[in-house]
Amino acid sequence: MADWTDSQRNAVFNTDLSLVVSAGAGSGKTRVLVGRYVHLIESGMAELDQIVAITFTDKAATEMKARVWAEMAARERAARDDVAAARRWRELSRRLSSQARISTIDSFCARLVREN
C-alpha cells in the first residue's frame, strides 16, 4: 500500500492511540483500516486475536477481511527469498478467517458472550 494522504498515513502508522475512522463513502476508510491492521501485525505490535476492527455491516466486515487477506498474500509473495517471513504470512492468512476479530458490533459482542 502506498500513496497515503497525510491524514491516512497518520491513521495507519500512528499507533499510540486507539482509532475511530469516520468519513464519507469512497474516502478510503477500509483502505486505512486494512493498512493499520496489517501494519500492527507486520511491526509485531499485535497478533490477529489482539486486534478488534468493528464495521457497521457484515458486507463491510467481509470486504475488510478479504482485503487483509490480499495484503497478507502480497507480503507472502514479496518475501519469497525470506522463507521464515513467507511462512509467517502464509500462516497468518490461514488463521485469518477463524481468529481475526473483524466484524459488526453485534457479531463481536455475540462472540464475547460465547467465549466467556
C-alpha positions in Angstrom: 0.0 0.0 0.0 1.3 3.4 -0.9 0.2 6.9 -1.8 -1.3 7.8 1.6 -2.7 11.3 2.3 -1.2 12.9 5.4 -4.4 12.1 7.4 -4.4 8.5 6.1 -0.7 8.0 6.9 -1.2 9.3 10.4 -4.2 6.9 10.9 -2.2 3.9 9.6 1.1 4.5 11.3 0.4 6.5 14.5 -0.3 3.5 16.8 0.0 5.4 20.1 -3.8 5.5 20.4 -6.9 3.6 19.6 -8.6 4.7 16.4 -12.0 5.5 15.0 -12.2 6.2 11.3 -15.3 8.1 10.2 -15.5 9.5 6.7 -17.7 9.6 3.6 -18.2 6.9 1.0 -15.2 6.3 -1.2 -12.8 8.2 1.0 -10.5 5.3 1.8 -11.8 4.2 5.2 -11.4 0.5 4.5 -8.0 1.0 2.9 -6.8 2.9 6.0 -8.2 0.3 8.4 -6.6 -2.5 6.4 -3.3 -0.6 6.3 -3.3 -0.1 10.1 -4.4 -3.7 10.7 -1.5 -5.1 8.6 0.9 -2.6 10.0 0.2 -3.7 13.6 0.8 -7.3 12.6 3.8 -6.6 10.4 5.5 -4.5 13.1 5.0 -7.2 15.7 2.8 -4.8 17.8 -0.2 -7.2 17.8 -1.3 -10.6 16.8 -4.5 -11.5 14.9 -6.5 -12.2 18.0 -5.4 -8.9 19.7 -6.9 -6.5 17.2 -10.6 -5.6 17.1 -12.0 -4.0 13.9 -15.7 -3.0 14.1 -17.7 -2.2 11.0 -21.3 -1.3 10.5 -22.3 -4.0 8.1 -21.5 -7.7 7.5 -20.7 -6.7 3.9 -18.0 -4.2 5.1 -16.5 -6.8 7.5 -16.3 -9.4 4.7 -14.7 -6.8 2.4 -12.2 -5.8 5.1 -11.2 -9.5 5.8 -10.8 -10.0 2.0 -8.5 -7.0 1.7 -6.5 -8.0 4.8 -6.1 -11.5 3.3 -5.0 -9.9 -0.1 -2.4 -7.8 1.7 -1.1 -10.8 3.6 -0.9 -12.8 0.4 1.0 -9.9 -1.2 3.5 -9.9 1.7 4.0 -13.6 1.4 4.8 -13.3 -2.3 7.2 -10.4 -1.6 9.0 -12.5 1.0 9.9 -15.3 -1.4 13.6 -15.1 -0.6 12.9 -15.0 3.2 11.4 -18.4 3.9 10.5 -17.6 7.5 8.7 -14.4 6.6 6.8 -16.1 3.8 5.8 -18.9 6.1 4.6 -16.4 8.8 2.4 -14.5 6.3 1.0 -17.8 4.9 0.2 -19.0 8.4 -1.4 -15.6 9.3 -3.5 -15.8 6.1 -4.6 -19.3 7.0 -5.7 -18.2 10.5 -7.4 -15.0 9.4 -10.9 -16.4 9.0 -11.0 -18.1 12.4 -9.0 -15.7 14.6 -9.4 -12.2 13.2 -11.9 -10.1 15.0 -13.2 -8.1 12.1 -17.0 -7.9 12.4 -20.0 -5.8 13.3 -20.5 -4.8 16.9 -23.3 -7.3 17.2 -21.1 -10.2 16.0 -18.3 -9.1 18.2 -20.5 -9.0 21.3 -22.1 -12.3 20.5 -18.6 -13.8 20.1 -17.6 -12.4 23.5 -20.6 -13.9 25.1 -20.0 -17.3 23.5 -16.3 -17.3 24.6 -17.0 -16.2 28.1 
